[in-house]
Amino acid sequence: MRIRTDDEVYRVDAVWLGPPKATFPWRARYVAWGVGIVVFLLVLAVERRMNIGFSFFSTAWGVVITIVITRIICSRITHERPLGAVMVMWLRELTAPREKTVTQGGAASAARIRVKAQRPRPKQPRKAAGRTNKQQVNRSRQPAVRSSAPSRRTRSKEVRGVRSTARP
């Protein structure tokens, strides 16, 4: 048993070969004729903006450029990707956000860093606000008073969660 698919429908392009009994030597889809006419008018408009006069050679080059551009555009158009989808894709590609390549600023420099002759001192706590600098210096030279009872931390060297051998 043979199963026929609908691929044959898509193999047939809607082409116009020319008038009956006087066909063109090339095949062009209807879409290509429409795209070609629009591209030809755009190419002629660009030529006029570039101050290229209307002559045989400028028109001939316009036709050649039109054929090349039309072939490029129509090579992207298929029955699965129609002209409207290609145009929307092209428009979205042009208007998509881009990564910024221009950076602000420049190389890092220490030219604007302010340097003071004295280093910054920490702020005084509220309790010591009434004392003078001399009293603070004398107080800092005195040795720290330690209690005679060892703290719990120094007594026990056990690690939390780890069992140690029993002491005698």
WODA-V564308 format. One record per run of one state. SS is the DSSP state (hx for helix, st for strand, lp for the rest). FROM is the first residue (numbers start at 1). TO is the last residue. Records with the same first field share a line. If there is no record, write none. Layout:
SS = FROM-TO, FROM-TO
//
This chain:
lp = 1-6, 12-14, 16-17, 20-21, 24-28, 50-55, 76-82, 96-126, 131-132, 142-151, 156-168
hx = 7-11, 30-49, 56-75, 83-95, 127-130, 133-141, 152-155
st = 15-15, 18-19, 22-23, 29-29
//
